[in-house]
Every structure is written in C-alpha cells, then in structure tokens.
Amino acid sequence: MNNIRTLIIDDERGARQELIRMLKSYPQFTVLGEAANADEAEKLIGFLKPDLIFLDIQMPGRSGFDLLENLIHVPQVIFVTAFDNYAVQAFDVSAMDYLMKPVREERFKSAIDKALEKIGTNDGAAIFVKDRGKHHLIKWKDVHLIESVENYARLFFGQEQVLLKTSLNKLEENPGCQRFFRANRSILFNIDYIRLIKKDDDGTLVELSTGELIRISERQAIKFRNLIKQ
C-alpha cells in the first residue's frame, strides 16, 4: 500500500506535532488529521476511515481503549503513551506496536516497518470488543457465526466467543459483515464457512466447517437460494 491514511490522537499538542514531524520522513503515509480526545477521534475515524491510528491511552474523558470499544471501523493501532503498564493490554487487542514517550527514532522506524508490512497485506476489517474485562480485536473474516442474545450479539470465532452490545440489524449494516447471511431472526453466519447444504422436510439446513447446523427460515429461503446460485 503506497498511501497509508493515518490519524494522530493525543491530548498533548506537542506529542501530536512530534509524530507528524517524524512521519514526514515516510512518504508512504498521509496524515489525515489529528484529535485531542476520544470524542473528536471517534467522529474523524467514522468519517475518514483511516488505515492506521497513532493512539494515546490516557486522555481526558474516555481512554484510548474506550475509544476502540465504540468504533465500527477499527483501523490498525500503534499506541503511543508515557506509561508502560498498558503494554500487555495493548498487545491483547493485537496492537501493531506500543511506543513509549518520548519516542525514539529507531523505535519509530520499527513501528513504521511493521505498518508497511501488515497494512499492505490488507488483513481485513475488524471489530474491537470488550467482554468480561478482556479486550479483543477480531477480524470479521475469522467470525463464523453471530447469535442474537437479548440486547447482545454473541460472536463465535475459532474456539472463542464474546458478547457485543448491539443488534443483528445493526451488524448487517456494518461493511465488515458483507459475507454474512441472515439465516433467521436470531442467526447470522459467514457464508465462507459453508461446508454443506442439506434439505429435509422442514426446509434448508446449512452445515458450517466449524460443525454448527443452521436452519434457514422459510422467509429467507428464496434469498439464500439466489445467493448460492451466484
């Protein structure tokens, strides 16, 4: 990727300016803007949809982790902070890197090299979820099933599952969920995980490669048949 669209988020103006200065040495990066707090950043990320954000953790109001939890579009993240006690938490959410202030040129170059390698591979859209005190950065392509549970959606990925406070209707509007099909009122599933389609007296069953059997409702059956013909 020759143009990595970047946003700088830090409550200290001097820290933002220093990152912008350092990025001038790397023409592959375009700084779209800067934000001094999570509220400003959330609006800019929703509008500009950057590929990468440089994100402070401790800011007035909401923290950097709080910001990620509320995003629909989740860019790649490089944390930049004066505190080392968040490092484990940062890598738990698959942060690309964790830079300590003041940022040294050689560490910055290392983070930039990672960004050039990882973002260039177009790893796919992701969502940030906080569930039971643990943070997860989950790629939509790794989610095989989403189940409605009262006011939550339960996301199944690999051998894990997390709860996200949202509805299936809202998730269907998420650009990251384009590969998901609404089987019935309570289930979305990733069509890339279809192993087998079965017919029985009650209609259509889909078996996923992860082992789950999903009933396609009568209402959705025609739409599903048209989908698999494509």
C-alpha positions, 0 to 999 in steps of 0.5 A, spaced: 500 500 500 503 506 497 498 511 501 497 509 508 491 514 511 493 515 518 490 519 524 494 522 530 490 522 537 493 525 543 491 530 548 498 533 548 499 538 542 506 537 542 506 529 542 501 530 536 506 535 532 512 530 534 509 524 530 507 528 524 514 531 524 517 524 524 512 521 519 514 526 514 520 522 513 515 516 510 512 518 504 508 512 504 503 515 509 498 521 509 496 524 515 489 525 515 488 529 521 489 529 528 484 529 535 485 531 542 480 526 545 476 520 544 470 524 542 473 528 536 477 521 534 471 517 534 467 522 529 474 523 524 475 515 524 467 514 522 468 519 517 475 518 514 476 511 515 483 511 516 488 505 515 492 506 521 491 510 528 497 513 532 493 512 539 494 515 546 491 511 552 490 516 557 486 522 555 481 526 558 474 523 558 474 516 555 481 512 554 484 510 548 481 503 549 474 506 550 475 509 544 476 502 540 470 499 544 465 504 540 468 504 533 465 500 527 471 501 523 477 499 527 483 501 523 490 498 525 493 501 532 500 503 534 499 506 541 503 511 543 503 513 551 508 515 557 506 509 561 508 502 560 503 498 564 498 498 558 503 494 554 500 487 555 493 490 554 495 493 548 498 487 545 491 483 547 487 487 542 493 485 537 496 492 537 501 493 531 506 496 536 506 500 543 511 506 543 513 509 549 514 517 550 518 520 548 519 516 542 525 514 539 527 514 532 529 507 531 523 505 535 519 509 530 522 506 524 520 499 527 513 501 528 513 504 521 516 497 518 511 493 521 505 498 518 508 497 511 508 490 512 501 488 515 497 494 512 499 492 505 497 485 506 490 488 507 488 483 513 481 485 513 476 489 517 475 488 524 471 489 530 474 491 537 470 488 543 470 488 550 467 482 554 468 480 561 474 485 562 478 482 556 479 486 550 479 483 543 480 485 536 477 480 531 477 480 524 470 479 521 473 474 516 475 469 522 467 470 525 463 464 523 457 465 526 453 471 530 447 469 535 442 474 537 442 474 545 437 479 548 440 486 547 447 482 545 450 479 539 454 473 541 460 472 536 463 465 535 470 465 532 475 459 532 474 456 539 472 463 542 466 467 543 464 474 546 458 478 547 457 485 543 452 490 545 448 491 539 443 488 534 443 483 528 440 489 524 445 493 526 451 488 524 448 487 517 449 494 516 456 494 518 461 493 511 465 488 515 459 483 515 458 483 507 459 475 507 454 474 512 447 471 511 441 472 515 439 465 516 433 467 521 431 472 526 436 470 531 442 467 526 447 470 522 453 466 519 459 467 514 457 464 508 465 462 507 464 457 512 459 453 508 461 446 508 454 443 506 447 444 504 442 439 506 434 439 505 429 435 509 422 436 510 422 442 514 426 446 509 434 448 508 439 446 513 446 449 512 452 445 515 458 450 517 466 447 517 466 449 524 460 443 525 454 448 527 447 446 523 443 452 521 436 452 519 434 457 514 427 460 515 422 459 510 422 467 509 429 467 507 429 461 503 428 464 496 434 469 498 439 464 500 437 460 494 439 466 489 445 467 493 448 460 492 446 460 485 451 466 484 
